[in-house]
Amino acid sequence: MASTQPDKLILVVEPDPVVAARLEDLFRSQGWSVEVRHDARRAREFLQTTRPHLVVLEPLLPDEHGLALVKELKNHPRWGFVPTLVLSEDLEPEARLRALKAGALDYMTKPYEREELLFRVRNLLQLAADEKATATHEKVSPEQKLLSALLERQVQQLVPDVDRNSRYGYSVAQALQLLDDAQPGEELDLLDELASRGKLEREFYDVVHLCPTCGWHDLNFREVCPACESPNIKVQQLVRHVTCGHVAPRSAFSEAGRRCPKCGRETEPESLAPAGVRFTCNHCHNTFAEPIVVCRCLNCGELHDVDALETRVIWSYRLQAIEQEEEPPRRHVEPSVLRPLIRGDVAVLNEHEILAKLEQALAEAAQRNSQLSLIQIAIEGLGKLRVRMGEEKLRRLLVAAVSRLFRVLRASDFLGYYGSSGFLLVLPDTDLAEAKILAERVLVYMRQVLPGLFISVRLAGFPQDGRSVDELLEMLEVGIETVSLS
């Protein structure tokens, strides 16, 4: 049967590949376009660049509960016209009520009847089209309204302030008061949208951690016992008896009549040296050298590992001067001290070439809606190493280190000099998780070949850390994402 609504795009968020494939075949048979994502994170990445006409979602997703995404769709300034159909295996009436309260427009249970599902999908697609057409006729988009108000009031600088009522912990009061019925934090999404269109310039201001379940900033970080995960732990300062080397809490020496419990000699303050700390769990009495860190969201109550938290970069904004848009300022490029040392023995791009490759790769990633990652390698202590071993030996070590770098790079990757004594790796079609694995190998190789030098590795990724070359390079300098080895 031919569809009466051609060229409609449906996003299917379904963790089961078999169910997702059946839904995709069913919807495509009606002439609709379909995109499938198997978890909430990838669904959000798709929504950042493309707005579908309908979302069909299974709430039991592997990375979070899908109703958090449903709620976010309903309240988001750019996704508000996208209806959601929840397709769930949960037959309880309460499940349907929870989905509708979160913002879903319809709810069906599995297994579904094909014709009923198609009937409901057609209704939702038509409803979304009618609502969007009415809204478009009546008013301009929220971001366009905000930009017009900023221009009218000649607002030049927008700086965020701490705001506990905002999901991000920050809001921009000057922008928020120009919007109707906007919640604190929504104006940050609109400002980011305007920045991505080149209407605003932005500079790094802060970074906040967000709950992966509800997306709020209200997090309580806690140190807990590795054995029972109780936060009821105490810390003891340890001291070492310099005469015999015995290590114990300071109280142990006091209880022994100011004598060492091991050798029995009298102890003086100068004979006891700090020796770190020891933790004891008051719940299970386990003793350990270091607690683990977890956090509880004070908004939804969920408990998470620190590694599972999401991050949100907070920016300050500046209105673009239209008369200054004709010719952007030339970017300052710091000359590298490594290039004359290596002297072209390996094919490393120069300082200007690597930035040109980055600009080209970034434009291609934006056009294809793909990801891109950067790895910055900074080397310290070259001057001392040159004095100790001589320039020729140092040159051979640097050539060997760069040769090892090329072993882990793919044909599509680029390596160039960056900073006074470092390198920049540009990795097209690579997300940050994949880049972090590569960065760990890079750090191992560099430390093996260049012992005695301090080598740091930082990462940044498009689009989450920035949408321009300057923003990504600034995130590298801030060093939010780093790689270290124990």
C-alpha positions in Angstrom: 0.0 0.0 0.0 1.4 3.4 -1.0 1.9 6.0 1.8 -0.2 9.1 1.8 2.7 10.8 3.6 5.9 10.4 1.5 9.3 11.7 2.5 8.6 11.3 6.3 11.6 10.3 8.5 11.0 8.0 11.4 13.7 7.4 14.1 13.4 3.9 15.6 15.2 3.6 19.0 15.2 -0.2 19.7 17.9 -2.3 21.3 16.8 -5.6 19.8 18.3 -5.8 16.2 15.6 -8.3 15.1 12.7 -6.1 16.2 14.4 -3.0 14.8 14.8 -4.6 11.4 11.2 -5.7 11.3 10.0 -2.1 12.2 12.4 -0.7 9.6 11.0 -3.0 6.8 7.4 -2.2 7.8 7.9 1.5 7.7 9.9 1.5 4.5 7.1 -0.5 2.9 4.9 2.6 3.3 7.5 4.9 1.6 8.8 6.4 4.8 12.5 6.9 5.5 13.9 5.1 8.6 16.9 5.6 10.8 17.6 3.0 13.5 19.6 3.6 16.7 20.1 1.0 19.5 20.7 3.2 22.5 19.9 6.7 23.8 23.4 8.1 23.3 23.4 7.4 19.6 19.8 8.6 19.3 20.8 11.9 20.8 23.8 12.2 18.5 21.4 11.7 15.5 19.0 14.3 16.9 21.7 16.9 17.2 22.0 17.1 13.4 18.6 15.8 12.1 15.1 16.3 13.2 12.8 13.3 12.3 9.0 13.5 11.9 8.4 10.7 14.5 10.3 8.7 17.1 9.3 5.1 17.8 11.0 4.1 21.0 11.4 1.1 23.3 11.9 2.4 26.9 14.2 -0.4 28.1 17.5 0.8 26.5 21.0 -0.5 27.4 22.4 2.8 28.5 19.4 4.5 30.2 15.7 4.4 30.6 14.1 5.6 27.3 11.5 7.8 29.1 14.3 10.2 30.0 14.8 10.7 26.3 11.0 11.1 25.7 10.9 13.8 28.4 13.9 15.5 26.8 12.2 15.4 23.4 9.1 17.1 24.7 10.9 19.9 26.5 13.7 20.6 24.0 13.3 23.9 22.1 14.2 22.3 18.7 12.6 18.9 19.1 9.3 19.9 20.6 7.3 19.2 17.5 8.6 15.6 17.2 6.0 13.2 18.5 7.0 9.9 20.3 5.3 6.5 20.1 6.4 4.2 22.9 6.4 0.6 21.8 7.0 -1.6 24.9 6.8 -5.1 26.2 5.4 -3.8 29.6 1.7 -4.6 29.8 1.1 -2.9 33.2 -1.3 0.1 33.0 1.2 2.1 35.1 3.8 1.8 32.3 1.4 3.4 29.8 0.7 6.2 32.3 4.4 6.8 33.0 5.1 7.1 29.2 2.2 9.6 28.6 3.3 11.6 31.6 6.9 11.8 30.2 5.5 13.3 27.0 4.8 10.3 24.7 1.7 10.9 22.4 0.9 7.2 22.1 1.7 3.9 23.7 1.5 0.4 22.2 2.6 -3.0 23.6 4.5 -5.8 21.9 3.7 -8.0 20.1 2.0 -5.4 18.0 -0.6 -5.8 15.2 0.9 -4.4 12.0 -2.2 -2.5 10.7 -2.9 -0.9 14.0 0.7 0.3 14.4 0.7 1.8 10.9 -2.7 3.5 11.6 -1.3 5.1 14.7 2.0 6.1 13.0 0.0 7.9 10.2 -2.1 9.8 12.7 1.0 10.9 14.6 2.8 12.0 11.5 -0.2 14.0 10.4 -0.6 15.6 13.8 3.0 16.6 13.9 2.8 18.1 10.4 -0.3 20.1 11.3 1.1 21.4 14.6 4.4 22.4 13.0 2.7 24.2 10.1 0.5 26.2 12.6 3.5 27.1 14.8 5.6 28.1 11.8 2.7 30.3 10.5 2.2 32.0 13.9 5.7 32.7 15.1 9.4 32.5 14.2 11.7 29.9 15.7 12.8 30.5 19.3 16.5 30.9 18.3 15.6 33.4 15.6 13.4 35.3 18.1 16.3 35.3 20.6 18.8 36.6 18.1 16.4 39.4 17.0 16.0 40.5 20.6 19.7 40.5 21.3 20.3 42.6 18.2 17.5 45.0 19.1 18.9 45.5 22.6 22.5 45.6 21.3 23.6 42.9 23.8 27.3 42.3 23.1 28.4 39.8 25.8 26.5 36.9 27.4 28.1 35.4 30.5 26.5 32.4 32.3 25.7 32.6 36.0 25.3 29.7 38.5 21.6 28.7 38.6 20.5 25.6 40.5 17.1 25.7 38.7 18.9 25.0 35.4 19.6 21.4 34.4 23.1 22.4 33.6 23.7 24.4 36.8 24.1 27.6 34.8 21.9 30.0 32.9 22.2 33.2 31.0 19.7 35.6 32.6 20.0 38.2 29.7 18.9 35.6 27.2 16.4 33.8 29.4 14.3 36.9 30.1 13.9 37.4 26.3 12.2 34.0 25.9 8.6 33.1 26.6 7.9 30.2 28.9 11.6 28.9 28.7 13.1 27.0 31.6 16.6 27.9 32.8 19.1 26.1 30.7 17.0 26.0 27.5 18.5 29.3 26.5 22.0 27.7 26.5 20.8 25.2 23.9 19.4 28.0 21.7 22.7 30.0 22.1 24.7 27.0 21.0 22.4 26.6 18.0 23.1 30.2 17.0 26.8 29.7 17.6 26.8 26.7 15.3 25.2 28.9 12.6 28.0 31.5 13.0 25.7 34.1 14.6 27.5 34.1 17.9 31.1 33.6 18.9 31.7 31.5 22.0 34.5 30.9 24.5 35.1 28.2 27.0 33.7 29.1 30.5 33.2 25.8 32.5 32.3 22.2 32.2 29.7 20.4 34.3 29.0 16.7 34.9 25.4 15.5 34.2 23.4 12.5 35.3 23.2 10.0 32.4 19.7 9.1 33.4 17.9 12.4 33.8 20.5 14.8 32.4 20.7 17.1 35.5 23.7 18.5 37.3 22.7 17.8 40.9 25.3 15.1 41.7 26.8 14.1 45.0 30.2 12.6 44.7 31.1 10.1 47.4 34.1 8.0 48.4 33.0 4.5 49.2 34.6 1.3 50.5 35.7 -1.0 47.6 34.4 -4.1 49.4 30.8 -3.1 50.5 30.4 0.3 48.8 29.5 2.0 52.1 30.3 5.7 52.3 30.8 5.3 56.1 34.6 5.3 56.0 37.3 7.1 58.0 40.8 8.1 57.1 43.9 7.7 59.2 47.2 9.5 58.7 50.1 7.1 58.7 53.7 7.8 59.9 56.9 6.0 59.5 59.5 5.5 62.2 62.7 6.6 60.5 64.8 4.4 62.7 63.3 1.0 61.9 60.9 1.8 59.1 57.7 0.7 60.9 54.6 2.3 59.4 51.4 2.7 61.5 48.9 5.3 62.5 50.2 8.0 64.8 47.8 6.9 67.5 49.7 3.5 67.6 52.8 5.2 68.8 50.9 7.2 71.4 49.2 4.0 72.7 52.6 2.4 73.1 53.8 5.1 75.5 55.5 7.2 72.7 57.5 4.1 71.8 57.7 2.3 68.5 55.4 -0.8 68.6 57.9 -2.7 66.5 61.4 -1.8 67.8 60.4 -0.5 71.3 62.6 2.6 71.0 61.3 5.9 72.3 60.0 8.2 69.5 60.5 11.9 69.1 58.4 14.1 66.8 61.4 14.4 64.4 61.7 10.6 64.2 58.2 10.1 62.7 57.8 11.0 59.0 54.5 11.2 57.1 53.8 8.0 55.2 50.4 8.6 53.5 47.0 7.6 54.6 44.9 4.5 55.3 41.2 4.1 55.0 38.9 1.9 57.2 35.3 1.1 56.5 33.1 1.5 59.6 30.5 -0.8 58.1 32.5 -3.9 57.1 35.9 -3.0 58.8 37.8 -3.4 55.6 41.1 -1.6 55.4 42.2 -0.2 52.0 44.7 2.2 50.5 42.2 4.2 48.3 38.4 4.4 48.1 36.4 4.3 44.9 34.4 7.3 43.9 30.7 7.1 42.9 28.0 9.7 42.7 24.3 9.8 43.3 22.0 12.1 41.3 20.1 14.3 43.8 17.4 14.9 41.1 16.4 11.3 40.1 18.2 9.3 42.9 20.2 7.0 40.6 23.7 5.9 41.6 26.4 6.0 38.9 30.1 5.3 38.4 32.0 8.5 37.7 33.1 7.2 34.3 29.4 6.9 33.2 28.7 10.6 33.7 28.1 12.9 30.8 29.7 16.3 30.4 28.4 19.6 29.1 30.6 22.4 28.1 29.4 25.8 29.3 30.3 28.7 27.0 30.2 32.5 27.2 28.9 34.2 24.1 29.6 37.3 22.1 27.5 38.7 19.3 29.1 38.6 15.9 29.8 42.0 14.4 28.4 41.8 10.9 30.9 44.3 9.5 33.8 42.2 10.7 32.6 39.0 9.1 34.4 39.7 5.7 37.9 38.5 6.7 38.5 36.3 9.8 41.7 37.1 11.8 44.7 35.0 10.9 45.3 32.3 13.4 48.6 32.5 15.3 50.8 29.4 14.8 53.5 28.7 17.3 56.8 27.5 15.6 57.9 24.0 16.7 61.3 23.3 18.1 60.9 19.6 17.0 60.8 20.3 13.2 64.4 21.5 12.9 65.6 18.7 15.2 63.9 15.9 13.1 64.9 17.7 9.8 62.4 15.9 7.6 63.5 12.4 8.3 59.9 11.4 8.7 56.8 12.7 6.9 55.3 15.0 9.5 53.1 17.9 8.4 54.3 21.4 9.3 52.5 23.7 11.7 50.4 25.4 9.0 49.7 22.2 7.0 48.2 20.2 10.0 45.8 23.1 10.8 44.7 23.2 7.2 44.1 19.4 7.2 42.1 19.9 10.4 40.0 22.6 8.9 39.3 20.4 5.8 38.5 17.3 7.9 36.2 19.3 10.1 34.3 20.7 7.2 33.9 17.2 5.8 32.7 15.8 9.2 30.1 18.5 9.4 28.9 17.8 5.9 28.6 14.1 6.5 27.3 14.3 10.1 30.2 12.2 11.2 32.5 12.5 14.2 36.2 13.6 14.4 38.7 13.4 17.2 42.0 15.2 18.0 45.0 14.0 20.0 47.5 16.5 21.2 51.0 15.2 22.4 53.1 17.6 24.4 56.7 16.8 25.3 58.5 18.6 28.2 62.2 18.5 29.2 63.8 18.4 25.7 66.4 21.0 26.7 67.8 19.0 29.6 67.8 15.8 27.5 69.7 17.6 24.7 72.4 18.7 27.1 72.7 15.2 28.7 72.9 13.1 25.5 73.7 15.5 22.7 71.6 16.7 19.8 72.3 13.9 17.4 71.3 11.1 19.8 68.2 13.1 20.8 67.3 13.5 17.1 67.5 9.7 16.5 65.2 9.1 19.5 62.7 11.6 18.2 62.7 10.0 14.7 62.2 6.6 16.3 59.3 8.0 18.4 57.5 9.5 15.4 58.1 6.3 13.4 56.3 4.4 16.1 53.4 6.9 15.9 52.9 6.1 12.3 52.5 2.4 13.1 49.2 3.1 14.9 47.8 5.6 12.4 45.4 4.8 9.6 45.7 6.0 6.0 43.0 8.6 6.7 44.7 10.1 9.8 47.1 13.1 9.8 50.1 13.9 12.0 51.7 17.3 12.3 53.8 19.5 14.5 51.7 21.5 17.0 52.8 23.8 19.8 56.4 24.5 20.7 57.3 20.9 21.3 54.5 18.5 20.4 52.3 16.9 17.8 48.7 17.0 16.7 46.9 13.9 15.4 43.7 14.5 13.3 41.4 11.4 13.3 38.5 11.6 10.8 35.4 9.3 11.4 36.6 8.6 15.0 34.7 9.0 18.2 36.4 9.9 21.5 36.1 6.4 22.9 38.0 5.0 19.9 40.5 7.9 20.0 41.2 7.3 23.7 42.3 3.7 23.0 44.6 5.0 20.3 45.9 7.7 22.6 46.8 5.2 25.3 48.9 3.2 22.7 50.6 6.5 21.6 51.5 7.3 25.2 53.0 3.9 25.7 55.1 4.1 22.5 56.3 7.6 23.3 57.4 6.8 26.8 59.2 3.7 25.7 61.3 5.6 23.2 61.7 8.8 25.2 62.3 7.8 28.8 62.8 10.6 31.3 60.6 13.1 29.5 57.2 14.2 30.7 54.7 13.5 27.9 51.0 14.5 28.2 48.2 13.5 25.9 44.9 15.4 25.6 41.8 14.8 23.4 38.9 16.7 21.9 36.1 15.6 19.7 33.6 17.1 17.1 30.8 17.9 17.6 30.6 17.5 21.4 33.6 19.6 22.3 33.2 22.3 19.6 32.2 22.9 16.0 35.1 25.1 14.8 38.9 24.7 14.7 39.4 27.4 17.3 36.9 25.8 19.7 38.5 22.3 19.4 42.0 23.7 19.9 40.8 25.6 22.9 39.3 22.4 24.4 42.7 20.7 23.9 44.4 23.5 25.8 41.8 23.3 28.7 42.6 19.5 28.9 39.2 18.2 30.0 39.9 14.8 28.2 43.4 13.4 29.1 45.1 10.1 29.0 47.4 8.8 31.7 49.0 5.5 32.5 49.4 4.0 36.0 
